[in-house]
Amino acid sequence: MKDKRERKNVLIVKNAIEEGPGNIAEFLKAKGIEFHEIEAYKDRYLPGSSFPYEYVVVLGGPMGVYEIDRYPYLAMVAKLIELALSKGKKVLGICLGAQLLAYVLGARVYDSGELEIGWCEIELTDEGSSDECISTFFGEKRKCEVFQWHRDTFDLPKGALRLASSKRFLNQAFSYFGSLGLQFHPEITPSMVKEWFRDRKDFEQIVQKTKVMYASYRKAAENLYEKFFKLERR
């Protein structure tokens, strides 16, 4: 018989065909956690008033929040995040998902004018050191390398706590009453990296770096998921 704490319903929202849930889905399957995945770019979906999910994971995409007129389904995703928060559910936003979470919370999302791609260093803030999710991702370190692919950024939403920063981007991670926005990609797998970088000149360099980084990075990501989805280690 499964532990009831592991029978948690999760909604995963894909915003682009090439940006799937990666190791998040693998983690949920391994833990026996039920999840439902929607492709927001072709599925028109909003749950009913009962909102049957305890958690919503909103993934990345190459579009910007400020391009809602061009990508109208982003308005649906924003409404979904707003609905989840109003029901007291927890949202995990990754890259575009973090930007959408910030947008729903009233923050400005904008083009920074510079790219942050590949393995990049971020640093834990004082607030981050006391956050159970992000602190377990960092472990005993104050700095670590994470996988990035973004140009857009956002202001810190009112009421949110800044958990991690980098030299070029102030808001790399934030929390909002149990919800979490991550500018970086904890969900990547080596196959995803190969797909994303297949047409870039630095393909071999990134693939080799990923081989070195991935085992410890995957472990750090799973530590974060354990805390976010409120699971106890066995």
ABEGO torsion letter per residue (X at the ends): XBBAAABBBBBBBBABAABBAEAAAAAAAAAGBBBBBBBAAABBBBBBAAGABABBBBBBEABBAAAAAABAAAAAAAAAAAAAAAAGBBBBBBEAAAAAAAAAAGBBBBBAGBBBBEBBBBBBBAAAAABAAAAAAAEABABBBBBBBBABBBBBBBGBBBABBBAABABABBBBGGBBBBABBAABBAAAAAAAAAABAAAAAAAAAAAAAAAAAAAAAAAAAAAAAGBBBX
